[in-house]
């Protein structure tokens, strides 16, 4: 298996494809993870996701996995940038 394929397989153990996640800035707007890709410029794994708000455009977003998983400061607290939603 190539290094890139191994990186994507490892990402799939950290972020669940098909699951809904909320971004800390817009917790009311769910995003569905659709898969993973490799950012060509850096060979970094990125999470592919789409907003699930009714009427939203079907835009596919990509965010580096490292950014997806990181903790951020918000309202004086350290929280995850994205959190998985219970369905």
N, C-alpha and C positions, 0 to 999 in steps of 0.2 A: 504494500500500500504506500502511496506517495505521502510525503510530509503534508501536503495541502489536504489530502483526503483524511489523514489522521487528525489534522487540526479541526476539520469540519465534524468528524465523528466525536471528538472531544467536546466541541461546542454543543452538540446535540444532547450531551449529558448534563449541561449546565442550563440550557434554555430549551423549553419544550416546544417543539413545532406543533402548531394547531392550537396552542393555549392562548388565553387572553391575558394581557398584561396592562398595567396602568403606569403612565409616566407621572412622576411626582408633581409636575406643574399642572397637569390636567387629569386628576384622578377619576373624573367622571367620564372620560373618553377612553373606552377600551381599544387596544390594538391587538390584532391577531398575528402571531408569528407564523410566517409562511415558509420559512426555510433559512438557509444560510448561503453566503456567497464569499468569494475571495475578492478583496479590493486589489485591483491590478497594480496600483501604484506602490503598494507596500507589502503585498502578499498576506495581509491581515484578514482574519475571518470577520465577517460582518453578519449581523442579524437582519433578515428581511422581514418587514412587517407592514400591515395596512390598518388604517383607522377603521373602526367598525361602527361609527356614528351613522344613523340613517341619513341619507342624502349627501353623505360625504363623497368626494371624488374617489374613484378606485386607484389611488396613488400608492405605489410600492415604495417604501422607504428602506434605506440601508443605514445601519449604524454599526460602527466597529464593536465587536464583542466586548473588548476591554471597557469601552464607554458604557455599553448596555449594563454591564455588571457592577460598575463602580458606585461607590457611595458618594453622596453630595451633601453639602450643608444647606439646610432649608429651614427657615424660621427658628434658627438657633439649635437645630437638631441635625444629627447625621442620619440620613436615610438612604435607601437604595434609589437609584435613578428610575428603575422599573421594578415593579413588584407584580408577581403572578396573582391573578384574581381567582377566587374560588368560583366554580360554576355550579 
